[in-house]
Every structure is written in structure tokens, then in C-alpha cells.
Amino acid sequence: MKASEQFLNLQHQLADTEDRIQVARRIYNANVRAYDSLVQTFPSLLVARVFGFVARPFFIVDSSIRRGGPPPVDL
């Protein structure tokens, strides 16, 4: 396999990894939204307070990290 083909393959793998991370982040945030709703809604908030459950923050990516594509690779 030529170096250019390996590079293209690596770029596709990086893009695929970024997509999977984005999907996982969306799933996590959806679960946090549902959890926070339960923790803050009556009557479940009574049980949550007794056992120390508190609202959790969303997973937010810093805008300086997000570039709109896979990170650059220099071989």
C-alpha cells in the first residue's frame, strides 16, 4: 500500500472516530437531560435529595478544539 493510500485511510479512520465521539457525546447529553429532569421534578426530587443525587453538567466541547473536521495529520 502506498503512503498516499495509507494517509487517505488514516484520514477516513480519524473522521470515523470523530463521528463516533460526536454520537457518544449526544447520547451522554440526552441521558444527562433525562436524569436532570428526574432529579429536579416532583416527586422524584424528594428521593433524589434524600440519597444525594444532584443535577449533572452536559458534556460541552470547547470551541477552540472544534475545527469542523478531523485533526491534521503530518507524516
NORKA-V829271 format. One line per field, one symbol per residue. phi: phi as a letter, one per 20 degrees, with the letter a starting at -180 (. if undefined). psi: psi as a letter, one per 40 degrees, with the letter a starting at -180 (. if undefined). burial: 1 if it has 9 or more other C-alpha atoms within 8 Angstrom, else 0. Layout:
phi=???
psi=???
burial=???
This chain:
phi=.ffffffffffffffffffffffffffgfffffffffffddfefffffffemfcfdffecefffefdnafffcde
psi=hidddddddddddddddddddddddddddddddddddddehhedddddddeehiiiiihhhhdddheeaiiihh.
burial=000001000010011001000000100110011011011100011001100000000000000000000100000
